[in-house]
Every structure is written in structure tokens, then in C-alpha cells.
Amino acid sequence: MGTNLRALAATVTAAGVLTTALFGAPPAAGAPAAPGLAPRETGTAAAGATVAGIGKGNGTVGGDLLAGHGIIRPAGIKPPPKTEASAYVVADADTGAVLAAKDPHGHYLPASTLKTLTAVTLIPKLDKNRKVKPSEEASNVEGSAVGIVPEPIYKVDDLMRALLMVSGNDAAVALAEANGGVKKTLADMNKEAHKLQAYDTVAKTPNGLDAPGQRSSAYDLALIARAGLALPDFREYISTKVAKFPAPKDDPKKKKKKKKRDDDSEASESPAPAYYEMANHNRLLGRYKGMLGVKNGWTSKALGSFVGAARQDGHTILVVIMHHPGGFWEEVAKLLDWGFAARGKVAPVGRLVGPAPDPKPSSSPLSVRPSPTPGAADAGAAKARGEDPASNGAGATTPLLIGGGVLVLLALGAYGLRRRRSTPGDADG
């Protein structure tokens, strides 16, 4: 028995499996740390930029300067206008240059600005012409709502407009249901956030209603908004000022129309669908030059938050604010003005990063790949060991494998095969 165990240990060692591969090892030098909480240290000031409260740099997403808590601004231009927001980002959406910021990676409740992540996640996944029947649960969500009912009268397109124009919490849940459920949608949203390198963001609800553990940052919301602006449907939804939304069957306006038809000689005709109008909650839309829209939000805990984008002279500026105690519209307009004035004239204090590259297949020598002909590799290995593949069952199964602890299981399997004795019923896979 002892000899067999030593043989097993030798097999594992020969395969290159180390204890650290099984139980976890520290990252290799230079390897990126696993995404988690955003770095909260302060960065090192670069030439041409001044930062409040700067210390040691640490590789913060978007640049070391963006680790600062205070106002982070470029030199050579007047400071950004004051705002009561606890955090903000002003960025050039075209180039990704961050022009100024305040506590950009600070973790705050996002309120309804999280709906931008819901939209960015679901727009590519759902057919906008698909009809949706919301559940009773979706129809009774608290907070701001568009007033849906559990009837199949809504298209995904209608619900997306309600989500981004009037901040429909009910529309967000209905869209999540259309994507396979709230749980699946939250998993998709968090996956999308990581893909965008929005590592400060954790979604716990599809509509931004406060929930334990939910959070985002001004930097992350800028990343998400920039991704949204790349989607034509997203741009259309956020810039729509007024739109029609399907009315439920018990809508008073629809009842009135039905009564009129009953008195009409042509009552046998199909009734026209009823609608009501909804207006975009973004107060700067149509008031600020070039305003594209995006999303505002508020809860008693999150306070005011806003993501806005405007385009002037072929350039787009993004402004994000979080945790604002009062009215912020005028402050946002001034930050946009400052961004357009600073764009192209100052050294950026950071940058909006692009999406993370898709993971490439591992080229590790520990990977086990299937042979072109099922059983051929196992039979060849058995012959190399001087064994009869027909007698020991080699080739019956070609394990596919991926490494680490599973490889140990393969080694245990090999150990079992060595102890196995052929019987009359054995098949030659």
C-alpha cells in the first residue's frame, strides 16, 4: 500500500501539481489584484495637476490621482465650480480623459442612476419589439413607477423608455423578469460592471432602490454612461423628452372611449389602443445646449445623484455627481460649462478605462486536452507503460481537464485503474 501511495505522489508531482495550485498561492509579481473595494489611498500628483490631500500612488483604476478623496483638478485653468456633492467626475466622453474629480472612487448609494447599468446590460440582450407581461410583484414595486399592470400590453421598448425617462422602478423589475428573473439579471449586471472595469459597483436591485451592500462610485457611473452612449437605443431613450406609454385596460380614458364606441354605429371595429404621455425627468434636457440626457436619482439615504452628457461642437462632456443634499441642476450645468472650457487645454488627471479584454484560453501545460480520436491518447499511454489497453480499460473515457485539484482526482483515478483487474465483461471504449 505504501508503495502505491508513493507512486501516486510521484504521478502528481510529475504532472506539476503543487500545493499552492490546490490551495491558492499569492499572485505572481506584476499580476493584477482581484477586483474588490476600490483603493482608498491617495495618488501621486503628476506634473500639471494639483490635488488636495495627495500621498502614495497605488495603481487605482483610471490613474493614481483618482485615489484622492478631495478635489482633483488640472493646473493652468480656473478650478471647477463648487458643488455640494460628496463626489463628482467631469470627463471627455470621446477621449476618456478625466478633467476633474472629487472622491471619484468613493462608494456611495447610486439610487436610480443604477438604472443606467440595467439598461446597458439588457439592451443588447432583449428584443425591443418583444411583448412582456409583468408579474404582480413587478406591478407593485415601491417608489417611482410608470404604472404597469400584469397584462401583455408592453414592449421591451416601452419599458426601456419608462426605465430611463421616468425612472420606473416597476419597469426595471419587468425588464429583469423578461431577462429570466431578477436574480439572473443582477448576476448579468454585476458581470457587465466587471467587464467595464467598474469595480466599485455592486448591484443588489435592478432599479437602484437602496439595498444592503449596493454601491457605486462617480467614476464607475461615468464608465457605465460612456458604454451606454455607444448604444444607439440607449442614446434615443435618454434624449426623448415626451413619449407615449401603453395604458392598462381599466384606464379611465380607455373606458370613456369604449362607451363612445358603444353608442357608435361602427362599434364592431377593433378599439384603438390607449396611451398616456410620460415626460423625461431630466430638467436640463432641452434647456442646456446640446444636452443628451442620461439619468438622475434620489433616495433619502443616497440623496441626489445625476449622470449627464452634453454634446457641443462635436465633443461630448460627461458629468456625474453623487450624494448631493439639495437641488443640483444649476451646479451640473456649471460643471458641464467648465468641462467644455477645459477640454483639450489641460493635462487630464485620469482616464476612463475601456472594457476589460475577454479572458484568453489558458496555455498552461497542466491543461489536459481531448485527443482527436476518442481513447487514442489513453491507449497510446498504456502501451508506453507496457500495459495492454484492452485489459485495463484504457480509452474507455478521455477525461477533459482544467487543472489544479481536479488533476489530483485524475491521478487518483489512474491509481484505481492500476489496481483494477480485467473481467470478462470489460469493454474496450
DRENGU-296911 format. One record per residue (C-alpha): residue in one letter; y, x, z. Coordinates in steps of 0.05 Angstrom, whole numbers, padded with zeros to 5 digits. Last residue first. Layout:
BEGIN
  code      c2      c1      c3
     A       Y       X       Z
...
end
This chain:
BEGIN
  code      c2      c1      c3
     G   00041  -00284  -00502
     D  -00031  -00255  -00498
     A  -00064  -00310  -00457
     D  -00105  -00300  -00394
     G  -00162  -00349  -00384
     P  -00219  -00298  -00378
     T  -00182  -00262  -00320
     S  -00143  -00197  -00322
     R  -00127  -00163  -00256
     R  -00057  -00163  -00227
     R  -00035  -00106  -00182
     R   00006  -00073  -00237
     L   00036  -00140  -00256
     G   00060  -00151  -00185
     Y   00097  -00084  -00184
     A   00129  -00103  -00250
     G   00152  -00168  -00220
     L   00182  -00130  -00160
     A   00218  -00086  -00211
     L   00244  -00148  -00245
     L   00268  -00174  -00178
     V   00304  -00108  -00167
     L   00337  -00118  -00234
     V   00363  -00185  -00208
     G   00400  -00148  -00152
     G   00443  -00109  -00201
     G   00436  -00125  -00274
     I   00440  -00174  -00329
     L   00375  -00189  -00357
     L   00334  -00227  -00404
     P   00260  -00223  -00385
     T   00212  -00218  -00445
     T   00152  -00260  -00425
     A   00079  -00258  -00445
     G   00090  -00190  -00476
     A   00050  -00153  -00424
     G  -00005  -00198  -00395
     N  -00045  -00142  -00363
     S  -00108  -00142  -00406
     A  -00076  -00155  -00474
     P  -00024  -00101  -00463
     D  -00077  -00049  -00451
     E  -00047   00007  -00409
     G  -00034   00079  -00427
     R   00037   00077  -00399
     A   00065   00082  -00470
     K   00018   00025  -00490
     A   00050  -00019  -00436
     A   00120  -00001  -00459
     G   00102  -00020  -00530
     A   00073  -00087  -00507
     D   00135  -00102  -00466
     A   00181  -00085  -00524
     A   00141  -00127  -00573
     G   00135  -00189  -00530
     P   00183  -00230  -00570
     T   00204  -00193  -00634
     P   00277  -00173  -00636
     S   00273  -00146  -00564
     P   00313  -00182  -00511
     R   00369  -00140  -00478
     V   00367  -00109  -00409
     S   00434  -00087  -00383
     L   00430  -00026  -00336
     P   00456   00020  -00391
     S   00523  -00017  -00382
     S   00556  -00039  -00447
     S   00581  -00103  -00416
     P   00605  -00157  -00463
     K   00681  -00159  -00466
     P   00723  -00202  -00420
     D   00777  -00241  -00456
     P   00844  -00207  -00451
     A   00891  -00231  -00396
     P   00947  -00275  -00422
     G   01014  -00242  -00434
     V   01059  -00214  -00380
     L   01128  -00240  -00365
     R   01170  -00177  -00355
     G   01208  -00140  -00302
     V   01279  -00120  -00282
     P   01301  -00121  -00354
     A   01353  -00069  -00375
     V   01416  -00106  -00396
     K   01451  -00130  -00459
     G   01396  -00164  -00498
     R   01400  -00228  -00456
     A   01455  -00223  -00402
     A   01501  -00277  -00430
     F   01444  -00324  -00446
     G   01415  -00314  -00377
     W   01482  -00325  -00343
     D   01491  -00392  -00378
     L   01420  -00411  -00358
     L   01435  -00393  -00286
     K   01498  -00436  -00290
     A   01459  -00496  -00316
     V   01407  -00487  -00261
     E   01462  -00487  -00208
     E   01491  -00551  -00236
     W   01424  -00585  -00234
     F   01404  -00563  -00165
     G   01418  -00621  -00118
     G   01390  -00606  -00049
     P   01344  -00562  -00007
     H   01316  -00519  -00063
     H   01245  -00493  -00052
     M   01232  -00465  -00122
     I   01275  -00448  -00183
     V   01252  -00430  -00253
     V   01299  -00414  -00311
     L   01274  -00397  -00381
     I   01320  -00374  -00438
     T   01304  -00384  -00511
     H   01340  -00348  -00568
     G   01355  -00372  -00639
     D   01430  -00382  -00627
     Q   01416  -00425  -00566
     R   01350  -00450  -00538
     A   01341  -00480  -00469
     A   01282  -00478  -00420
     G   01275  -00509  -00352
     V   01227  -00506  -00293
     F   01251  -00541  -00230
     S   01235  -00546  -00157
     G   01266  -00587  -00101
     L   01235  -00591  -00031
     A   01162  -00569  -00026
     K   01153  -00604   00041
     S   01191  -00669   00028
     T   01166  -00670  -00044
     W   01204  -00654  -00107
     G   01192  -00635  -00179
     N   01226  -00619  -00245
     K   01194  -00604  -00312
     V   01203  -00574  -00383
     G   01265  -00592  -00423
     L   01287  -00563  -00489
     M   01361  -00559  -00472
     G   01400  -00531  -00531
     K   01468  -00546  -00501
     Y   01462  -00578  -00432
     R   01474  -00653  -00431
     G   01420  -00680  -00477
     L   01365  -00659  -00429
     L   01400  -00633  -00368
     R   01380  -00693  -00325
     N   01306  -00681  -00335
     H   01274  -00746  -00312
     N   01257  -00768  -00383
     A   01264  -00843  -00395
     M   01209  -00894  -00399
     E   01211  -00956  -00442
     Y   01164  -01015  -00438
     Y   01110  -01036  -00485
     A   01073  -01099  -00505
     P   01022  -01100  -00561
     A   01034  -01152  -00616
     P   00991  -01214  -00608
     S   00938  -01227  -00660
     E   00955  -01288  -00702
     S   00927  -01356  -00682
     A   00994  -01376  -00651
     E   01024  -01385  -00720
     S   01051  -01455  -00708
     D   01089  -01430  -00648
     D   01089  -01460  -00579
     D   01031  -01417  -00557
     R   01067  -01358  -00588
     K   01126  -01368  -00541
     K   01080  -01370  -00481
     K   01047  -01305  -00503
     K   01115  -01270  -00509
     K   01134  -01291  -00438
     K   01067  -01265  -00412
     K   01079  -01198  -00447
     K   01148  -01190  -00415
     P   01119  -01207  -00347
     D   01066  -01151  -00353
     D   00999  -01180  -00334
     K   00965  -01150  -00395
     P   00988  -01079  -00378
     A   01047  -01048  -00416
     P   01037  -00990  -00463
     F   01092  -00937  -00458
     K   01151  -00930  -00505
     A   01191  -00865  -00505
     V   01260  -00840  -00485
     K   01287  -00769  -00480
     T   01230  -00731  -00512
     S   01240  -00656  -00503
     I   01183  -00645  -00454
     Y   01133  -00684  -00496
     E   01150  -00651  -00562
     R   01148  -00580  -00535
     F   01079  -00594  -00503
     D   01054  -00622  -00569
     P   01076  -00560  -00607
     L   01042  -00512  -00558
     A   01076  -00444  -00551
     L   01127  -00474  -00503
     G   01069  -00489  -00456
     A   01050  -00416  -00450
     R   01122  -00399  -00433
     A   01121  -00455  -00381
     I   01058  -00426  -00349
     L   01086  -00356  -00345
     A   01152  -00382  -00317
     L   01114  -00423  -00266
     D   01077  -00360  -00246
     Y   01141  -00321  -00233
     A   01172  -00377  -00192
     S   01110  -00378  -00150
     S   01050  -00425  -00139
     R   01014  -00459  -00083
     Q   00960  -00507  -00061
     G   00921  -00485   00000
     P   00927  -00552   00037
     A   00952  -00606  -00010
     D   01022  -00629  -00032
     L   01023  -00674  -00092
     G   01026  -00629  -00153
     N   00994  -00677  -00203
     P   00926  -00646  -00218
     T   00913  -00631  -00144
     K   00887  -00568  -00109
     A   00916  -00518  -00158
     V   00922  -00446  -00135
     T   00977  -00403  -00166
     D   00998  -00334  -00144
     Y   00950  -00303  -00195
     A   00987  -00330  -00256
     Q   00953  -00278  -00300
     L   00953  -00329  -00358
     K   00876  -00329  -00357
     H   00879  -00335  -00281
     A   00922  -00398  -00287
     E   00874  -00425  -00340
     K   00815  -00416  -00294
     N   00853  -00451  -00239
     M   00868  -00509  -00285
     D   00797  -00513  -00310
     A   00769  -00515  -00239
     L   00821  -00568  -00222
     T   00799  -00608  -00283
     K   00726  -00604  -00263
     K   00741  -00631  -00194
     V   00788  -00685  -00221
     G   00737  -00713  -00270
     G   00708  -00701  -00338
     N   00771  -00687  -00379
     A   00787  -00762  -00385
     E   00785  -00765  -00309
     A   00837  -00709  -00305
     L   00881  -00748  -00354
     A   00876  -00810  -00310
     V   00893  -00767  -00249
     A   00956  -00739  -00283
     A   00977  -00808  -00308
     D   00975  -00834  -00236
     N   01021  -00778  -00213
     G   01068  -00797  -00269
     S   01123  -00745  -00272
     V   01170  -00787  -00315
     M   01173  -00744  -00378
     L   01116  -00694  -00368
     L   01059  -00737  -00342
     A   01083  -00801  -00376
     R   01086  -00765  -00442
     M   01016  -00737  -00430
     L   00991  -00807  -00412
     D   01016  -00837  -00477
     D   00985  -00781  -00519
     V   00918  -00789  -00483
     K   00920  -00860  -00509
     Y   00927  -00919  -00463
     I   00903  -00991  -00470
     P   00833  -00984  -00441
     E   00848  -01024  -00377
     P   00847  -00999  -00306
     V   00923  -01005  -00296
     I   00978  -00953  -00305
     G   01046  -00958  -00270
     V   01084  -00896  -00291
     A   01079  -00866  -00222
     S   01120  -00825  -00173
     G   01085  -00823  -00106
     E   01017  -00850  -00088
     V   00957  -00857  -00134
     N   00934  -00929  -00143
     S   00919  -00931  -00217
     A   00879  -00866  -00214
     E   00834  -00895  -00160
     E   00824  -00960  -00198
     S   00800  -00917  -00256
     P   00838  -00905  -00320
     K   00811  -00930  -00387
     V   00829  -00878  -00439
     K   00836  -00884  -00515
     R   00832  -00818  -00554
     N   00891  -00805  -00600
     K   00913  -00742  -00562
     D   00844  -00711  -00569
     L   00835  -00673  -00504
     K   00820  -00599  -00493
     P   00881  -00563  -00523
     I   00929  -00609  -00485
     L   00888  -00605  -00421
     T   00904  -00536  -00392
     V   00977  -00531  -00413
     A   00988  -00602  -00389
     T   00957  -00593  -00321
     L   00994  -00526  -00314
     T   01060  -00561  -00329
     K   01040  -00614  -00279
     L   01048  -00560  -00226
     T   01123  -00572  -00232
     S   01108  -00636  -00195
     A   01107  -00604  -00126
     P   01102  -00528  -00131
     L   01091  -00511  -00057
     Y   01114  -00440  -00048
     H   01084  -00370  -00050
     G   01135  -00315  -00062
     H   01121  -00276  -00126
     P   01192  -00284  -00154
     D   01228  -00272  -00087
     K   01294  -00276  -00125
     A   01297  -00260  -00199
     A   01338  -00231  -00255
     L   01330  -00214  -00329
     V   01255  -00219  -00335
     A   01240  -00197  -00407
     G   01184  -00238  -00439
     T   01211  -00226  -00509
     D   01220  -00298  -00532
     A   01221  -00332  -00464
     D   01279  -00288  -00440
     A   01275  -00295  -00365
     V   01312  -00321  -00304
     V   01267  -00328  -00243
     Y   01280  -00363  -00177
     A   01261  -00366  -00104
     S   01290  -00395  -00040
     A   01336  -00440  -00080
     E   01407  -00447  -00052
     T   01435  -00416  -00115
     K   01489  -00364  -00128
     P   01507  -00344  -00198
     P   01472  -00282  -00226
     P   01508  -00217  -00211
     K   01561  -00191  -00260
     I   01535  -00141  -00310
     G   01523  -00066  -00311
     A   01464  -00065  -00264
     P   01404  -00111  -00270
     R   01383  -00161  -00216
     I   01331  -00172  -00162
     I   01356  -00217  -00107
     G   01314  -00211  -00044
     H   01240  -00215  -00032
     G   01221  -00155  -00076
     A   01153  -00149  -00110
     L   01187  -00161  -00177
     L   01213  -00090  -00178
     D   01141  -00065  -00186
     G   01132  -00098  -00254
     G   01105  -00162  -00284
     V   01045  -00166  -00238
     T   01060  -00121  -00178
     G   01035  -00050  -00185
     N   01052  -00025  -00115
     G   01122   00003  -00111
     K   01149   00029  -00044
     G   01214   00001  -00016
     I   01271  -00041  -00042
     G   01311  -00090   00001
     A   01360  -00120  -00048
     V   01350  -00094  -00118
     T   01395  -00058  -00166
     A   01375  -00042  -00238
     G   01398   00009  -00289
     A   01348   00063  -00269
     A   01288   00033  -00237
     A   01285   00008  -00165
     T   01218   00017  -00130
     G   01182  -00047  -00111
     T   01179  -00087  -00047
     E   01115  -00106  -00012
     R   01088  -00177  -00017
     P   01034  -00165  -00069
     A   01010  -00232  -00095
     L   00950  -00262  -00059
     G   00887  -00255  -00097
     P   00866  -00224  -00163
     A   00812  -00171  -00156
     A   00843  -00102  -00158
     P   00849  -00067  -00225
     A   00805  -00005  -00234
     G   00843   00061  -00231
     A   00791   00095  -00187
     A   00728   00054  -00186
     P   00728  -00008  -00144
     P   00693  -00003  -00076
     A   00619  -00019  -00079
     G   00580  -00084  -00072
     F   00512  -00100  -00041
     L   00465  -00091  -00099
     A   00504  -00041  -00142
     T   00523  -00003  -00080
     T   00450   00005  -00062
     L   00438   00038  -00128
     V   00399   00013  -00188
     G   00392   00069  -00240
     A   00328   00043  -00271
     A   00293   00106  -00247
     T   00313   00089  -00176
     V   00282   00020  -00181
     T   00217   00047  -00210
     A   00214   00102  -00158
     A   00222   00052  -00102
     L   00165   00011  -00132
     A   00121   00072  -00137
     R   00136   00088  -00064
     L   00117   00017  -00047
     N   00051   00025  -00085
     T   00035   00090  -00049
     G   00047   00057   00018
     M   00000   00000   00000
end
